[in-house]
Amino acid sequence: MLRVSIVFAIATSLWWSHPRRAEADDAAPSPASRPSKADVDAAMVRFNNGKQMIARGDYAHAITEIELAYALDPRSEHLFNLAVAYQNNAQRDKAIEYYRRYLGAAPDGKLAPDAERYLYKLEAETANERSDQARADATTALAEAMAARADATGARTEANAIRARADQAEKALETERLHRTALEAEHSRAAEPAVDDGVADDAASGRGWAMPTALTAPAGTWTLSWSELYMVSASYAVTDRFTLGVGAVLRSTSAGAGLDAKLQLARSGRLRIAAQGAITAFRNPDLQMPGTVTLGSLGGAVTLCIDVACGSQLSTYLGLGLAHHDTTSAIVLDAESLTLKITNRIKLVFEFDRGISGGFGNGSLGWYGVRFMGRALALDLGLATPVDTDIRRWLGSTLPFVAVTYRSYHQ
């Protein structure tokens, strides 16, 4: 109880030091329903009365005063303080109710970690008591059954009834055990990190060489890439699973720009699945077919984390789209990439890309090289080798490839 009382005191000082300003991460009344200054002042008087009563150990009257304060000024902090008062007053069920109400009103509030901890403790205590009671009932019922069996004159009907009670108590015990296991599993899932360590440690983890993986950057981070002096791109992670990006080609013979988006659809064990969509317009580098090429594609990437941290991955990408120049042609994009973490700062990266199009020809390209990585910066140094005649006509023979990636990572 000492720890709960201390948190109560901290909560009161946090709020009443700024009675007119709601905390940024705690729920506050909307402007339309915001209480008047008179109500706020009256609520403060009621709340101070409640504090004094708690100091005297008069929790029942303190609860009344804080409920009146909440009615005048419905701030989420009052819900937390009511939960604390009920907990000190040995009213566990009411305390659980108000901790839940506080977390529902301010899930990201400053007191949310304490509320979650106390709620979990109270729920665990309730589950333990129910388990102990069920175990005691089972023991009593079993003892009665044994006594009834030992009594030669006991009626079989009574013995059967006692055995039925024992079975019912055992079922209750099993039910409580399953509930407790589910509760522990839920808290374990809540503690699972939303971003893999391998993603956090590699600023360029969202791609192999050119094609995307199913990995996404941590929420709130910007990623900037500069490839081969004339290709630039920027993306922003809206959430841990959704990113939006723009890109541009600054080369005079094939200048262009595009938009793309990636959504991680599934994350299970070491498997990640994402959808990727993009639209691009660029100048056709084939001088025999001048004009602008517009390309739209929608595809999916599947990444298998080779290690638990996902520092090494095997990815595949398949995309379908349409390309328009003088005519419109269907295209198929296919890529496989392998990223192997050698040290904490070095990876080997391999990739093979294929493109099939009726109107623009087919092409395959192999990539291989090394990546020097960090949470904020990554440097890719490698070679790109055309496999087909069509793509050799554009790129020539094997070419060096350099890419620099910056990410505004924050822990």
C-alpha positions, 0 to 999 in steps of 0.5 A: 500500500505504501507504493500505491499511496506514493504514486497517488501523491505524485499523480496529485502533484502532477495535475494540480500544479497545472489545474487548467492544462490537460497533459498532452498524453492524458485524456482531457475534456473536449472544448465543447464540454470543458468545465468552467473555472468555477467547476475546476476550482470546486473540483480542486476543493473536493480533491484536496478534501479527499487527499486529507481524508486519505492521509487520515486513512478515511478512504471511504469518505475520500472516495466520495470527495474524489467522485464529486471532483470527477463529476465537476471536472472529468479528468482521467487522473481522477479515475486513477486516484479513485482506483488507488483509493479503492485499492487502499480501502480493500475494494479490489473489484472497484479498484480494477474497474477504475484502473480499467476506466483510466487506461481506456480514457488515457492509454498513453497517459503518464500514469498508464504504466503504473495503472497497468502494473497495479491492474495486473497485480490485482487481477493476479491476486483475484485469480490466485484467490479463486484458484486457492478457493477452488483448490480448497473446495476440491480438497474438501470434496475429495476428503468427503468422498474418501470418508463416504467410501470408508463408511460401509453404511454410506449411501451410494447416492451421497458418494456420487453427489460428493464426487460430482462436487469434486469434479466441478471443483476440479473444472473450476480450478482448470478454468482458473488455470487457463484464464491465468495462462491466457492473461500471462500470454496477453502480457507477453504479447504486449511486451513483444517489440514492434520493430526487429533488432535487425531492422533497427540496426540497419538503416537500409533494411527496407530493401535488398539492392533495388527491390523491397523487402517485407521489413518496415522502418520504425514509426516516425522515422525519415529515410533518405537514399542517394544511389548512383549520383542521380537517383534519390528517394525519401520515405516516412514511416507513418507507423511501424508497419506503414511507410510512404515514399517519393523518388526521382531520377535526376539523369537527363536521359531518363529523368523521372519521379514516382510515389510508393507505399508499403504496408506490412500485412503480417508478422508471425514468428520469423515471417514477414509479409508486406504489400507494395504499390508504386507509380512512376513516370520517366523519360524513355532512355531508348532514343529510338522510342522517345517520350515518357513512360508511365509505370504503375505496379502492385506487388507483395514481398515475403521476408524470412528472418534467418536469425531471431533478430532478423539481421539476416534475411531471405526475401522474395518480391512479385509485382504486377503492373502496367506500362504505357508509352505509345501503347499499354503493356502488362509487366511482371516484376520478380526479385529474390534477395539474400542478406547475410550479417557478417559482423555488427556493421557489415552485411553481404547482399545478393539480389536477382531481378527479372522483368517481363513485358510484351511491349518493352522487352524482358530483362534480368539483372544480378546484384552483389556486394557489401553493406556497411550499416548502422542505425542512422547510416548505411553504405552499399558498395557492389556490382550490377551485372545485366543478364539479358541482351535487352538490358545490356543495351541500356546499361552495358556490361557490369557496372559498379553500384553505390548507395547511401542511406540516411535514417532519422532513427530514434530509440 
